[in-house]
Amino acid sequence: MNIAMMLSGLLLLLIIVVLTLATSRFGYEIYSDLDSETKLQKINKYPKKFKTGIRLVISEHIIIITLAIMLFIAFSSYNIILAVVWTISRSVEGAIQIYNKRTYLGLADIAKQYSGFIGDERNKLIDSTRSILKTKNSVFSFAQILFSIGTISYCILFVIYEVVPPIIGWFGLVAGLLYLFGNGIRFVKPRFNTLWNLGGLLIWIFELVLGGWLLFYPLI
């Protein structure tokens, strides 16, 4: 159990590192702007940077699936139902994101074609890109609902069975609920970001603290 806890903590921290690297160093946009023409021009200017960012994010989703399994191994003995819920939720979250990112990666080829086309052919590529960006945003929003359900599930277990300090469990539970409601509102009203942003910040803090605790507590 201690090894599974430590690996879970390491994976949580690794997710933060990989996503931060993808967004800050390689310009990956978590929620894409729908200005498809500008997007294609930017991709065509830095194609390797774009591809690297996407590949990093795909690796992050693989880590998320692995994390769900490690958490199951570490804590399923306390409550198998909650463990199954978070494992399925977070695994499906990761899987659909991986599938969608493979399509999103195809924008590199579209951008290359875009630079050599004019007129109607170029407009078709712009429309196709906008459709891909809309799908990416919709898939992300749905995946984040699954993320919230998974996070809430293991936070409920943390609170009930006190397998982590209660303050961490309660903090994560509140953060998960805020993020769930914020994402639901944002799904209906994309411009309403306040609750979603707040929930996202709290989730980031929660995962950072939880990851550190799971990684180092068994060593104490």
C-alpha positions as CSV (number, residue, x, y, z in Angstrom):
1,M,0.0,0.0,0.0
2,N,2.8,2.4,0.9
3,I,4.4,1.9,-2.5
4,A,1.1,2.5,-4.3
5,M,0.6,5.7,-2.2
6,M,4.0,7.0,-3.1
7,L,3.5,6.2,-6.7
8,S,0.2,8.0,-6.6
9,G,1.8,11.1,-5.1
10,L,4.6,11.0,-7.7
11,L,2.1,10.7,-10.6
12,L,0.0,13.6,-9.2
13,L,3.1,15.9,-9.1
14,L,4.2,14.6,-12.5
15,I,0.8,15.6,-14.1
16,I,1.3,19.1,-12.8
17,V,4.8,19.3,-14.2
18,V,4.0,17.9,-17.6
19,L,0.9,20.1,-18.1
20,T,2.8,23.2,-16.9
21,L,5.6,22.4,-19.3
22,A,3.2,21.9,-22.2
23,T,1.3,25.2,-21.6
24,S,4.2,27.5,-20.6
25,R,7.0,26.2,-22.8
26,F,5.2,24.8,-25.8
27,G,2.1,27.0,-26.0
28,Y,-0.6,24.4,-25.5
29,E,-4.0,25.9,-24.9
30,I,-6.2,24.1,-22.5
31,Y,-9.3,25.8,-23.9
32,S,-8.8,26.9,-27.5
33,D,-9.8,30.1,-29.0
34,L,-11.9,29.6,-32.1
35,D,-10.0,32.0,-34.4
36,S,-9.0,29.1,-36.7
37,E,-7.2,31.2,-39.2
38,T,-4.8,32.6,-36.6
39,K,-4.4,29.2,-35.1
40,L,-3.3,27.7,-38.4
41,Q,-0.8,30.5,-39.0
42,K,0.6,30.0,-35.6
43,I,0.9,26.2,-36.0
44,N,2.5,26.6,-39.4
45,K,5.1,29.0,-37.9
46,Y,6.1,26.6,-35.1
47,P,5.0,23.1,-36.1
48,K,7.5,21.2,-33.9
49,K,6.5,23.3,-30.9
50,F,2.8,22.5,-31.5
51,K,3.4,18.8,-31.9
52,T,5.6,18.6,-28.9
53,G,3.0,20.3,-26.7
54,I,0.3,17.9,-27.9
55,R,2.5,14.9,-27.3
56,L,3.2,16.1,-23.8
57,V,-0.5,16.5,-23.1
58,I,-1.2,13.0,-24.4
59,S,1.5,11.7,-22.0
60,E,-0.3,13.6,-19.2
61,H,-3.5,11.7,-20.0
62,I,-1.7,8.4,-19.9
63,I,-0.3,9.4,-16.5
64,I,-3.9,10.2,-15.4
65,I,-5.1,6.7,-16.3
66,T,-2.1,5.2,-14.4
67,L,-2.9,7.5,-11.4
68,A,-6.5,6.2,-11.3
69,I,-5.1,2.6,-11.2
70,M,-2.5,3.4,-8.5
71,L,-5.2,5.1,-6.3
72,F,-7.4,2.1,-6.7
73,I,-4.6,-0.2,-5.6
74,A,-3.8,2.1,-2.6
75,F,-7.3,2.8,-1.3
76,S,-9.8,0.4,-2.8
77,S,-9.8,-1.7,0.4
78,Y,-11.5,1.1,2.2
79,N,-14.5,1.4,-0.2
80,I,-14.6,-0.6,-3.4
81,I,-17.6,1.4,-4.8
82,L,-15.9,4.8,-4.5
83,A,-12.7,3.2,-5.9
84,V,-14.5,1.8,-8.9
85,V,-16.2,5.2,-9.5
86,W,-13.0,7.2,-9.6
87,T,-11.1,4.6,-11.6
88,I,-13.7,4.5,-14.3
89,S,-14.3,8.3,-14.3
90,R,-10.6,9.2,-14.5
91,S,-9.7,6.4,-16.9
92,V,-12.5,7.4,-19.3
93,E,-11.5,11.0,-18.9
94,G,-7.9,10.2,-20.0
95,A,-9.0,7.8,-22.8
96,I,-11.3,10.3,-24.5
97,Q,-8.8,13.1,-24.2
98,I,-6.1,10.9,-25.8
99,Y,-8.4,10.0,-28.7
100,N,-9.4,13.6,-29.2
101,K,-5.8,14.9,-29.0
102,R,-4.8,12.5,-31.9
103,T,-7.4,14.4,-34.0
104,Y,-6.1,17.7,-32.7
105,L,-2.6,16.8,-33.7
106,G,-3.8,16.6,-37.3
107,L,-4.0,20.4,-37.4
108,A,-0.2,20.3,-38.1
109,D,-1.0,18.7,-41.5
110,I,-3.9,21.1,-42.1
111,A,-1.7,24.1,-41.3
112,K,0.9,22.9,-43.9
113,Q,-1.9,22.6,-46.5
114,Y,-3.3,26.0,-45.6
115,S,-0.1,27.8,-46.4
116,G,-0.2,26.5,-50.0
117,F,-3.9,27.0,-50.7
118,I,-6.0,30.0,-51.7
119,G,-9.7,30.8,-52.1
120,D,-12.3,28.2,-51.4
121,E,-9.8,25.5,-50.6
122,R,-8.3,27.6,-47.9
123,N,-11.7,28.5,-46.5
124,K,-12.6,24.8,-46.2
125,L,-9.4,24.2,-44.2
126,I,-10.4,27.2,-41.9
127,D,-13.9,25.7,-41.4
128,S,-12.4,22.3,-40.7
129,T,-10.0,23.7,-38.2
130,R,-12.8,25.6,-36.4
131,S,-14.8,22.3,-36.2
132,I,-11.8,20.5,-34.7
133,L,-11.3,23.3,-32.1
134,K,-15.0,23.3,-31.1
135,T,-14.8,19.5,-30.7
136,K,-11.6,19.8,-28.6
137,N,-13.3,22.3,-26.3
138,S,-16.5,20.2,-25.9
139,V,-14.5,17.0,-25.2
140,F,-12.4,18.9,-22.7
141,S,-15.5,20.2,-20.9
142,F,-17.0,16.7,-20.7
143,A,-13.8,15.2,-19.6
144,Q,-13.5,17.7,-16.8
145,I,-16.9,16.6,-15.5
146,L,-15.5,13.1,-15.3
147,F,-12.4,14.5,-13.7
148,S,-14.6,16.2,-11.0
149,I,-16.6,13.0,-10.3
150,G,-13.3,11.1,-9.9
151,T,-11.8,13.7,-7.7
152,I,-14.9,14.0,-5.5
153,S,-15.1,10.2,-5.2
154,Y,-11.6,9.8,-3.7
155,C,-12.0,12.9,-1.6
156,I,-15.2,11.5,0.0
157,L,-13.1,8.4,0.8
158,F,-10.3,10.5,2.3
159,V,-12.8,12.4,4.5
160,I,-14.8,9.3,5.7
161,Y,-11.8,7.1,6.4
162,E,-9.3,9.8,7.2
163,V,-6.5,8.1,5.2
164,V,-5.1,11.6,4.6
165,P,-5.2,14.6,7.0
166,P,-8.9,15.7,7.1
167,I,-8.1,19.3,5.9
168,I,-6.7,17.9,2.7
169,G,-9.7,15.7,2.1
170,W,-12.2,18.5,2.8
171,F,-10.2,21.0,0.8
172,G,-10.2,18.6,-2.2
173,L,-13.9,17.9,-1.8
174,V,-14.8,21.6,-1.9
175,A,-12.5,22.2,-4.8
176,G,-13.9,19.3,-6.7
177,L,-17.5,20.5,-6.2
178,L,-16.7,24.0,-7.2
179,Y,-14.9,22.8,-10.3
180,L,-17.8,20.5,-11.2
181,F,-20.4,23.3,-10.9
182,G,-18.1,25.8,-12.6
183,N,-17.5,23.5,-15.5
184,G,-21.2,22.7,-15.9
185,I,-22.0,26.4,-16.0
186,R,-19.2,27.1,-18.4
187,F,-20.5,24.3,-20.7
188,V,-23.8,26.1,-21.0
189,K,-22.4,29.7,-20.9
190,P,-18.8,29.6,-22.2
191,R,-18.0,33.2,-21.2
192,F,-18.8,32.6,-17.5
193,N,-15.4,31.5,-16.2
194,T,-15.2,32.8,-12.7
195,L,-16.3,29.7,-10.8
196,W,-14.4,27.4,-13.2
197,N,-11.2,29.4,-12.8
198,L,-11.6,29.4,-9.0
199,G,-12.3,25.7,-8.9
200,G,-9.3,25.1,-11.2
201,L,-7.0,27.0,-8.9
202,L,-8.2,25.2,-5.8
203,I,-7.8,21.8,-7.6
204,W,-4.2,22.7,-8.6
205,I,-3.4,23.5,-4.9
206,F,-5.1,20.4,-3.7
207,E,-3.3,18.1,-6.1
208,L,0.0,19.7,-5.3
209,V,-0.5,19.2,-1.6
210,L,-2.0,15.8,-1.9
211,G,0.8,14.6,-4.2
212,G,3.4,15.8,-1.8
213,W,1.7,14.2,1.2
214,L,1.2,10.8,-0.6
215,L,4.8,10.8,-1.8
216,F,6.6,11.7,1.4
217,Y,4.3,10.6,4.3
218,P,5.1,6.9,4.0
219,L,8.8,7.8,4.4
220,I,8.2,9.5,7.8
